[in-house]
Amino acid sequence: MNTTLKSRSGKFSAALPRALALATLMSLGLMAGCAGTAKTESTGEYIDDTMITGKVKSAILNDASLKSSEINVETFKGRVQLSGFVNSQADVDRAVMVTRSVTGVTTVSNVMRVK
């Protein structure tokens, strides 16, 4: 019976490094799947962009001179796109200025239209 245990123990010991190597490769594969590319965001970038979008929307809604709730905000890798409709060119300019003041915003793309 002792020889059987040694034999099983030997097989387990040999399988352990292979299992660890496989687990490491799988972990690396999962991390690579979460990495951002030019056209996709990593998980961290997605979370950052979600926060930026929320901050921009809040800043626009809290600005007393902007009365438009028809401004849409989308963020991709820190680049914010503003779209929708506003009442005047002054509102367009103000929305862009407010957006640029938000931490994390790298560039602002404006496709808003005056009603």
C-alpha positions in Angstrom: 0.0 0.0 0.0 2.9 2.3 0.7 4.2 1.9 -2.8 0.8 2.9 -4.3 0.8 6.1 -2.3 4.3 6.9 -3.4 3.3 6.3 -7.0 0.2 8.5 -6.7 2.3 11.1 -4.9 4.8 11.1 -7.7 2.2 11.6 -10.4 0.6 14.5 -8.5 4.0 16.2 -8.1 4.6 15.9 -11.9 1.2 17.2 -12.7 1.4 20.2 -10.4 4.0 22.2 -12.5 1.9 21.6 -15.6 -1.3 22.8 -13.9 0.5 25.9 -12.6 1.8 26.6 -16.1 -1.6 26.2 -17.6 -3.2 28.5 -15.0 -0.6 31.1 -15.7 -1.2 30.9 -19.5 -4.9 31.2 -19.0 -4.4 34.2 -16.7 -2.3 35.9 -19.3 -4.9 35.2 -21.9 -7.6 36.8 -19.8 -5.5 39.9 -19.2 -4.7 40.2 -22.9 -8.4 40.0 -23.6 -9.0 43.0 -21.3 -6.3 45.2 -22.9 -7.5 48.2 -25.0 -6.7 48.7 -28.6 -7.2 51.7 -30.9 -10.8 50.7 -31.4 -11.7 49.1 -28.1 -11.3 50.0 -24.5 -9.8 48.1 -21.6 -11.9 47.5 -18.6 -10.1 50.3 -16.7 -10.6 52.7 -19.6 -14.3 51.9 -19.8 -14.7 52.7 -16.1 -12.7 55.9 -16.5 -14.8 57.0 -19.5 -18.0 56.2 -17.6 -16.8 58.5 -14.8 -15.8 61.2 -17.2 -19.2 61.0 -19.0 -21.0 61.4 -15.6 -18.9 64.3 -14.6 -19.4 66.1 -17.9 -23.2 65.6 -17.8 -23.3 66.8 -14.2 -21.2 69.9 -15.1 -23.5 70.7 -18.1 -26.7 70.3 -16.0 -25.3 72.3 -13.1 -24.2 75.2 -15.3 -26.8 78.0 -14.9 -26.3 79.5 -18.4 -27.0 76.1 -20.1 -30.7 75.4 -20.2 -30.5 72.5 -22.6 -31.0 69.0 -21.4 -30.8 67.8 -25.0 -27.0 67.5 -25.0 -25.7 64.0 -25.4 -22.3 63.0 -24.0 -20.2 60.1 -25.2 -16.6 59.3 -24.1 -14.0 57.0 -25.6 -10.5 57.0 -24.1 -10.9 60.5 -22.7 -12.2 62.0 -25.9 -15.6 63.4 -25.4 -18.2 63.9 -28.1 -21.1 66.4 -27.5 -24.1 66.0 -29.7 -27.8 67.1 -29.6 -29.6 70.4 -29.8 -29.0 73.7 -28.0 -30.7 77.1 -28.2 -27.8 79.2 -29.4 -24.2 79.3 -30.6 -23.3 80.7 -27.1 -24.7 77.5 -25.6 -22.5 75.4 -27.9 -19.5 77.4 -26.9 -20.3 77.2 -23.2 -21.0 73.5 -23.3 -17.6 72.9 -25.0 -15.9 75.1 -22.4 -17.6 73.4 -19.5 -16.6 70.0 -20.9 -12.9 70.9 -21.4 -12.8 71.9 -17.7 -13.6 68.4 -16.5 -10.7 66.3 -15.2 -9.8 63.4 -17.5 -11.2 65.0 -20.7 -8.4 65.0 -23.4 -10.3 66.4 -26.4 -13.8 67.6 -27.1 -15.6 66.9 -30.4 -18.6 69.1 -31.0 -21.5 68.0 -33.2 -24.2 69.9 -31.4 -26.8 71.8 -33.5 -28.6 75.1 -32.8 -32.3 74.6 -32.8 
